[in-house]
Amino acid sequence: MVIQIPSPSPPPFPPPHAFRNLSSKHTYAAAAAAGFPSSPRRRPALHSLGLFCQLSDHQTTPQVEIPSRTSRINRSFLSVSETCSDDELWAAACLRVRTFYDFNQQTFGIEDHKRYLAEREFEALKERVAGKRKGFRKVSCINATLPTSSVLNVSDDLCAACKFSQNGEDRVVVGTLDLNQCISLPDEITGMKPKGIGADFARAYISNVCVAKELHRNGLGYELIAESKRVAEDWGISDLYVHVAVDNEAAKNLYIKSGFTLESDEPAWQARFLDRPRRLLLWTALPISYQL
């Protein structure tokens, strides 16, 4: 009888564009330093109750881990608003990296790799919010935050990674998204509303939606979407869009309950070319009475 012993599985390679800003000769050296194999492997799509999102200009992958139970928050301490400081932007960037990447904590140098990813997202986020990204008229980072004292009993790691100071108080970013006033998002299908000459910038997209996994099922996603709608109305946006992976039922349910409906879906060939799950494009209309 022959007994086959399976070979150990290699550590997962990072998302396809995770090292896009590195020069080509350093790309796989950086991957090796982070504990990844020397060449990329295709892997099956990951599933999560976390909301689909995309960090700046590179593809991301939600974590597989879903906590068996989550902590309830005191909503009287919750604040959902636009980011007002670089310190808060950094905390939001750290939450995105923490949420959308699946790390092997035993890998040598993994903390340095996490910081590298957070720094890339922070710089890209600052650029977009400052209006320096071509094709974007306005970008706002909207965060859900709680006082550190309210999160300490939930997760020390969340407090350490995503803490910032505001008016002398230490707070933690527990949810975040971007609101983008633009014609389209890179590598994404484009919305068709509104129509007509000069109407392109009356369209906006929600992206980079995430909530700390320890605080799922607290309605934080709904609060973030609701605030993004209020900000979009103030900008004079009439049509709001969001992209979602076709197999992400939790995110689709959130957006549908928030008033979004299906407008179109991504061609299968494009999803294969970009090595990711196929996207749906959801749309909702906004009142225009607040147009400036």
BALUM-754049 format. One record per residue (C-alpha): chain; x, y, z; residue in one letter; residue number from 1. Coordinates in steps of 0.2 Angstrom, whole numbers, m for minus. Example, Ala and Ser with C-alpha at 12.3 -4.5 7.8 and 13.67 -1.06 7.14 Angstrom:
<nodes>
<node A,<62,m22,39>,a,1>,
<node A,<68,m5,36>,s,2>,
</nodes>
This chain:
<nodes>
<node A,<0,0,0>,m,1>,
<node A,<7,17,m5>,v,2>,
<node A,<3,31,7>,i,3>,
<node A,<4,48,m1>,q,4>,
<node A,<9,62,10>,i,5>,
<node A,<3,79,4>,p,6>,
<node A,<16,93,2>,s,7>,
<node A,<14,108,14>,p,8>,
<node A,<4,122,6>,s,9>,
<node A,<14,137,2>,p,10>,
<node A,<9,154,11>,p,11>,
<node A,<m3,164,0>,p,12>,
<node A,<4,176,m12>,f,13>,
<node A,<m2,194,m9>,p,14>,
<node A,<m15,202,m21>,p,15>,
<node A,<m9,204,m39>,p,16>,
<node A,<m4,222,m38>,h,17>,
<node A,<2,223,m20>,a,18>,
<node A,<19,227,m26>,f,19>,
<node A,<15,238,m40>,r,20>,
<node A,<25,253,m34>,n,21>,
<node A,<41,243,m33>,l,22>,
<node A,<53,242,m47>,s,23>,
<node A,<52,225,m56>,s,24>,
<node A,<69,219,m50>,k,25>,
<node A,<63,221,m32>,h,26>,
<node A,<45,214,m33>,t,27>,
<node A,<49,196,m29>,y,28>,
<node A,<62,200,m17>,a,29>,
<node A,<49,210,m7>,a,30>,
<node A,<37,196,m8>,a,31>,
<node A,<50,184,m2>,a,32>,
<node A,<55,195,12>,a,33>,
<node A,<36,195,17>,a,34>,
<node A,<36,176,17>,g,35>,
<node A,<27,173,0>,f,36>,
<node A,<32,161,m14>,p,37>,
<node A,<44,168,m28>,s,38>,
<node A,<30,167,m41>,s,39>,
<node A,<12,171,m40>,p,40>,
<node A,<m1,157,m39>,r,41>,
<node A,<m19,158,m44>,r,42>,
<node A,<m30,154,m29>,r,43>,
<node A,<m49,153,m27>,p,44>,
<node A,<m59,168,m22>,a,45>,
<node A,<m60,171,m3>,l,46>,
<node A,<m77,173,5>,h,47>,
<node A,<m81,184,20>,s,48>,
<node A,<m95,193,28>,l,49>,
<node A,<m84,209,27>,g,50>,
<node A,<m89,221,13>,l,51>,
<node A,<m80,220,m3>,f,52>,
<node A,<m68,234,m7>,c,53>,
<node A,<m53,240,m16>,q,54>,
<node A,<m38,249,m8>,l,55>,
<node A,<m32,264,m19>,s,56>,
<node A,<m25,256,m35>,d,57>,
<node A,<m22,238,m30>,h,58>,
<node A,<m33,223,m29>,q,59>,
<node A,<m37,217,m11>,t,60>,
<node A,<m44,201,m4>,t,61>,
<node A,<m55,201,12>,p,62>,
<node A,<m50,190,26>,q,63>,
<node A,<m58,173,28>,v,64>,
<node A,<m59,173,47>,e,65>,
<node A,<m76,177,53>,i,66>,
<node A,<m78,179,72>,p,67>,
<node A,<m91,167,80>,s,68>,
<node A,<m98,181,90>,r,69>,
<node A,<m96,200,89>,t,70>,
<node A,<m97,213,103>,s,71>,
<node A,<m111,226,105>,r,72>,
<node A,<m107,244,105>,i,73>,
<node A,<m114,259,114>,n,74>,
<node A,<m121,269,100>,r,75>,
<node A,<m121,285,110>,s,76>,
<node A,<m102,285,109>,f,77>,
<node A,<m102,282,90>,l,78>,
<node A,<m97,296,78>,s,79>,
<node A,<m98,294,59>,v,80>,
<node A,<m91,309,49>,s,81>,
<node A,<m79,314,36>,e,82>,
<node A,<m60,313,41>,t,83>,
<node A,<m53,329,48>,c,84>,
<node A,<m35,325,51>,s,85>,
<node A,<m20,315,44>,d,86>,
<node A,<m19,305,60>,d,87>,
<node A,<m37,299,57>,e,88>,
<node A,<m33,295,39>,l,89>,
<node A,<m18,284,45>,w,90>,
<node A,<m30,275,57>,a,91>,
<node A,<m42,272,42>,a,92>,
<node A,<m28,266,31>,a,93>,
<node A,<m22,253,45>,c,94>,
<node A,<m40,247,47>,l,95>,
<node A,<m41,244,28>,r,96>,
<node A,<m25,234,28>,v,97>,
<node A,<m30,224,43>,r,98>,
<node A,<m47,220,35>,t,99>,
<node A,<m43,216,17>,f,100>,
<node A,<m27,206,19>,y,101>,
<node A,<m25,189,26>,d,102>,
<node A,<m9,188,35>,f,103>,
<node A,<1,173,42>,n,104>,
<node A,<6,181,59>,q,105>,
<node A,<20,169,61>,q,106>,
<node A,<29,175,45>,t,107>,
<node A,<46,184,48>,f,108>,
<node A,<44,203,45>,g,109>,
<node A,<26,203,43>,i,110>,
<node A,<23,219,54>,e,111>,
<node A,<35,228,42>,d,112>,
<node A,<25,222,28>,h,113>,
<node A,<9,228,36>,k,114>,
<node A,<16,245,39>,r,115>,
<node A,<22,246,21>,y,116>,
<node A,<5,242,14>,l,117>,
<node A,<m3,255,27>,a,118>,
<node A,<9,268,21>,e,119>,
<node A,<5,265,3>,r,120>,
<node A,<m14,267,6>,e,121>,
<node A,<m11,282,17>,f,122>,
<node A,<m1,292,4>,e,123>,
<node A,<m14,287,m9>,a,124>,
<node A,<m28,292,2>,l,125>,
<node A,<m21,309,6>,k,126>,
<node A,<m18,312,m13>,e,127>,
<node A,<m36,308,m17>,r,128>,
<node A,<m43,318,m3>,v,129>,
<node A,<m32,333,m7>,a,130>,
<node A,<m39,333,m25>,g,131>,
<node A,<m23,328,m33>,k,132>,
<node A,<m29,312,m42>,r,133>,
<node A,<m33,315,m60>,k,134>,
<node A,<m51,311,m65>,g,135>,
<node A,<m58,314,m47>,f,136>,
<node A,<m66,330,m43>,r,137>,
<node A,<m69,327,m24>,k,138>,
<node A,<m65,312,m13>,v,139>,
<node A,<m70,311,5>,s,140>,
<node A,<m64,297,18>,c,141>,
<node A,<m79,294,30>,i,142>,
<node A,<m76,285,46>,n,143>,
<node A,<m85,277,60>,a,144>,
<node A,<m76,280,76>,t,145>,
<node A,<m78,275,95>,l,146>,
<node A,<m68,281,110>,p,147>,
<node A,<m53,269,114>,t,148>,
<node A,<m61,265,131>,s,149>,
<node A,<m76,258,122>,s,150>,
<node A,<m65,246,111>,v,151>,
<node A,<m52,241,124>,l,152>,
<node A,<m63,226,130>,n,153>,
<node A,<m66,221,112>,v,154>,
<node A,<m49,220,104>,s,155>,
<node A,<m32,226,110>,d,156>,
<node A,<m25,224,93>,d,157>,
<node A,<m39,235,85>,l,158>,
<node A,<m35,249,97>,c,159>,
<node A,<m17,248,94>,a,160>,
<node A,<m18,248,75>,a,161>,
<node A,<m32,260,72>,c,162>,
<node A,<m31,273,86>,k,163>,
<node A,<m30,292,83>,f,164>,
<node A,<m32,308,93>,s,165>,
<node A,<m46,320,91>,q,166>,
<node A,<m48,336,102>,n,167>,
<node A,<m38,328,116>,g,168>,
<node A,<m48,312,115>,e,169>,
<node A,<m41,295,109>,d,170>,
<node A,<m53,286,97>,r,171>,
<node A,<m52,271,86>,v,172>,
<node A,<m58,270,68>,v,173>,
<node A,<m70,255,67>,v,174>,
<node A,<m77,257,50>,g,175>,
<node A,<m72,267,34>,t,176>,
<node A,<m76,270,16>,l,177>,
<node A,<m72,283,2>,d,178>,
<node A,<m85,294,m7>,l,179>,
<node A,<m78,298,m25>,n,180>,
<node A,<m85,311,m36>,q,181>,
<node A,<m79,305,m53>,c,182>,
<node A,<m83,299,m70>,i,183>,
<node A,<m77,281,m66>,s,184>,
<node A,<m66,271,m55>,l,185>,
<node A,<m50,262,m62>,p,186>,
<node A,<m53,244,m68>,d,187>,
<node A,<m72,245,m64>,e,188>,
<node A,<m87,246,m75>,i,189>,
<node A,<m95,263,m76>,t,190>,
<node A,<m112,270,m71>,g,191>,
<node A,<m123,276,m85>,m,192>,
<node A,<m133,289,m75>,k,193>,
<node A,<m135,304,m76>,p,194>,
<node A,<m135,307,m95>,k,195>,
<node A,<m132,322,m105>,g,196>,
<node A,<m117,334,m108>,i,197>,
<node A,<m109,340,m92>,g,198>,
<node A,<m118,328,m81>,a,199>,
<node A,<m103,316,m77>,d,200>,
<node A,<m98,324,m61>,f,201>,
<node A,<m116,322,m54>,a,202>,
<node A,<m111,304,m52>,r,203>,
<node A,<m101,297,m37>,a,204>,
<node A,<m95,280,m31>,y,205>,
<node A,<m93,272,m14>,i,206>,
<node A,<m78,262,m12>,s,207>,
<node A,<m66,254,1>,n,208>,
<node A,<m80,250,13>,v,209>,
<node A,<m75,240,28>,c,210>,
<node A,<m80,237,46>,v,211>,
<node A,<m68,230,60>,a,212>,
<node A,<m73,211,60>,k,213>,
<node A,<m75,211,79>,e,214>,
<node A,<m89,224,77>,l,215>,
<node A,<m99,216,63>,h,216>,
<node A,<m118,216,66>,r,217>,
<node A,<m119,233,74>,n,218>,
<node A,<m126,242,59>,g,219>,
<node A,<m110,251,56>,l,220>,
<node A,<m110,248,38>,g,221>,
<node A,<m128,256,37>,y,222>,
<node A,<m122,271,46>,e,223>,
<node A,<m107,273,34>,l,224>,
<node A,<m118,272,19>,i,225>,
<node A,<m131,284,26>,a,226>,
<node A,<m117,297,30>,e,227>,
<node A,<m110,295,12>,s,228>,
<node A,<m127,299,5>,k,229>,
<node A,<m129,315,16>,r,230>,
<node A,<m111,321,10>,v,231>,
<node A,<m115,316,m8>,a,232>,
<node A,<m131,326,m8>,e,233>,
<node A,<m121,341,m1>,d,234>,
<node A,<m110,339,m16>,w,235>,
<node A,<m125,340,m28>,g,236>,
<node A,<m123,321,m33>,i,237>,
<node A,<m139,314,m41>,s,238>,
<node A,<m133,296,m44>,d,239>,
<node A,<m123,286,m32>,l,240>,
<node A,<m115,269,m37>,y,241>,
<node A,<m106,255,m28>,v,242>,
<node A,<m97,239,m35>,h,243>,
<node A,<m99,223,m26>,v,244>,
<node A,<m92,205,m29>,a,245>,
<node A,<m106,194,m36>,v,246>,
<node A,<m104,181,m22>,d,247>,
<node A,<m103,193,m7>,n,248>,
<node A,<m121,191,m1>,e,249>,
<node A,<m118,201,15>,a,250>,
<node A,<m113,216,6>,a,251>,
<node A,<m126,215,m7>,k,252>,
<node A,<m139,214,6>,n,253>,
<node A,<m132,229,15>,l,254>,
<node A,<m133,239,m1>,y,255>,
<node A,<m150,233,m6>,i,256>,
<node A,<m157,238,11>,k,257>,
<node A,<m149,255,9>,s,258>,
<node A,<m159,258,m7>,g,259>,
<node A,<m147,252,m21>,f,260>,
<node A,<m153,242,m36>,t,261>,
<node A,<m144,232,m49>,l,262>,
<node A,<m139,242,m65>,e,263>,
<node A,<m126,231,m73>,s,264>,
<node A,<m113,217,m71>,d,265>,
<node A,<m95,215,m76>,e,266>,
<node A,<m91,204,m91>,p,267>,
<node A,<m84,187,m86>,a,268>,
<node A,<m69,190,m97>,w,269>,
<node A,<m64,206,m88>,q,270>,
<node A,<m65,198,m71>,a,271>,
<node A,<m54,183,m77>,r,272>,
<node A,<m42,196,m85>,f,273>,
<node A,<m41,205,m68>,l,274>,
<node A,<m40,189,m58>,d,275>,
<node A,<m55,193,m46>,r,276>,
<node A,<m73,188,m43>,p,277>,
<node A,<m85,196,m55>,r,278>,
<node A,<m93,213,m50>,r,279>,
<node A,<m110,220,m49>,l,280>,
<node A,<m114,238,m51>,l,281>,
<node A,<m127,245,m40>,l,282>,
<node A,<m136,261,m41>,w,283>,
<node A,<m147,273,m31>,t,284>,
<node A,<m154,290,m35>,a,285>,
<node A,<m152,305,m22>,l,286>,
<node A,<m162,320,m20>,p,287>,
<node A,<m154,335,m28>,i,288>,
<node A,<m162,349,m17>,s,289>,
<node A,<m146,351,m8>,y,290>,
<node A,<m136,355,m24>,q,291>,
<node A,<m124,369,m21>,l,292>,
</nodes>
